[in-house]
Amino acid sequence: MKEAGVQIMHGVDIRTMVDDDRLSRRRFDRIVYNFPHAGFLEKHAETSNAVIKRHRRLLSAFFNNASKLLRPGGEVHVTHHVRFPYTKWNIENLAKSNRLQLEACPLFKRDLHDGYVNRRGAGAHWGRTFPIHNAATFIFCNA
């Protein structure tokens, strides 16, 4: 990807990225967030309303910031599972409430992304991969 001129950035706080000095004066063709997750709450299952609300707040903040950093014609890509409980996140509605509209939602096929390895970002299994079944890439543009 780097050979194609793609800039990959890690350590970006997606909740405040519009204020990040590295990003604030730039506009992007694509902003990609693969398998977002707001972390776990002790004694709460992934299916609990408290955890789902936490994930929704994270994605809403991301969409709010990303929509402001797009070039005209740019896209926001969010890849995520499309099965319960992740469907309860209502990703499309969160994007819509932040001035983004869904353009496409193709199934995610890891074998088409040479070298891509997903990793857990926290918890007891930090750094380990997780199964990707029934995932799709939601592609949004500014409304």
C-alpha positions in Angstrom: 0.0 0.0 0.0 2.8 2.4 0.8 4.3 1.8 -2.7 0.9 3.1 -4.0 1.2 6.3 -2.1 -1.1 5.3 0.7 -0.3 6.9 4.1 -1.1 4.6 7.0 -1.3 6.2 10.4 -1.5 4.4 13.8 -2.1 5.9 17.2 -4.8 8.3 16.0 -7.6 9.1 18.5 -10.6 8.7 16.2 -12.7 10.7 18.7 -10.7 13.8 18.3 -8.8 13.3 15.0 -10.2 16.5 13.5 -8.1 18.4 16.1 -4.9 16.3 15.5 -2.2 18.6 14.2 -1.1 15.8 11.8 -4.6 15.7 10.2 -6.5 19.0 10.9 -5.2 20.8 7.8 -5.5 17.9 5.4 -8.3 16.3 3.5 -8.4 12.6 2.6 -9.7 10.5 -0.3 -10.3 7.5 2.1 -10.5 7.1 5.8 -10.6 3.5 6.9 -11.5 2.0 10.2 -11.4 -1.8 10.3 -13.3 -3.6 13.1 -13.8 -0.7 15.5 -14.3 -1.7 19.1 -14.7 0.5 22.2 -13.3 -2.1 24.6 -14.9 -4.3 27.2 -16.9 -3.4 30.4 -16.2 -5.6 33.4 -19.1 -7.9 34.1 -20.9 -6.9 30.8 -21.4 -9.2 27.8 -20.7 -8.0 24.3 -24.5 -8.2 23.9 -25.4 -5.9 26.8 -27.0 -2.5 26.1 -24.2 -0.7 28.0 -21.5 -2.2 25.8 -23.5 -1.6 22.6 -24.0 2.1 23.6 -20.3 2.4 24.2 -19.5 1.1 20.7 -22.1 3.4 19.2 -20.7 6.5 20.9 -17.2 5.6 19.6 -18.4 5.1 16.0 -20.6 8.3 16.1 -17.5 10.3 17.2 -15.5 8.7 14.4 -18.1 9.5 11.7 -18.4 13.1 13.0 -14.6 13.6 12.7 -14.2 11.6 9.5 -16.9 13.5 7.6 -15.0 16.8 8.3 -11.7 15.4 7.0 -12.9 14.1 3.6 -12.1 15.6 0.2 -15.1 16.2 -2.1 -15.9 12.7 -3.4 -13.9 11.0 -0.6 -15.1 7.9 1.2 -15.2 6.6 4.8 -14.8 2.8 5.0 -15.8 0.9 8.1 -15.4 -2.9 8.0 -17.3 -4.8 10.6 -19.2 -8.0 11.4 -22.8 -8.0 10.1 -24.2 -10.5 12.6 -25.7 -10.1 16.1 -24.7 -8.3 18.3 -22.9 -6.0 15.9 -26.0 -5.3 13.9 -27.3 -3.6 17.1 -24.7 -0.9 16.5 -26.8 0.4 13.6 -23.7 1.5 11.7 -25.6 3.0 8.8 -27.8 5.1 11.0 -24.8 6.4 13.0 -23.2 7.5 9.8 -26.3 9.1 8.5 -26.7 11.2 11.7 -23.2 12.5 11.0 -23.9 13.6 7.4 -22.7 10.5 5.7 -24.6 8.3 3.3 -24.1 4.7 2.4 -22.8 4.1 -1.1 -22.1 0.3 -0.9 -21.6 -2.5 1.5 -19.6 -5.4 -0.1 -18.7 -8.5 1.8 -15.3 -8.4 3.3 -12.9 -11.0 1.9 -9.7 -11.1 3.8 -7.9 -13.0 1.0 -8.3 -9.9 -1.3 -6.3 -7.8 1.2 -2.8 -9.3 1.0 -1.0 -9.1 4.3 -4.0 -7.9 6.3 -4.0 -9.4 9.8 -6.7 -8.3 12.3 -5.7 -8.1 16.0 -7.4 -7.6 19.3 -6.5 -4.3 20.8 -7.1 -5.0 24.4 -8.2 -7.6 27.0 -6.8 -11.0 27.9 -6.3 -11.9 24.3 -4.6 -8.7 23.3 -2.6 -9.0 20.0 -4.3 -12.2 18.9 -6.3 -12.5 15.8 -10.1 -13.0 15.9 -12.4 -14.9 13.5 -13.8 -12.8 10.6 -17.1 -14.4 9.5 -20.0 -12.4 8.0 -18.2 -9.1 7.7 -18.7 -6.3 5.3 -17.2 -3.0 4.4 -19.6 -0.1 4.8 -18.6 2.6 2.3 -19.9 6.1 3.0 -19.6 9.5 1.3 -20.6 13.0 2.5 -24.4 13.5 2.1 
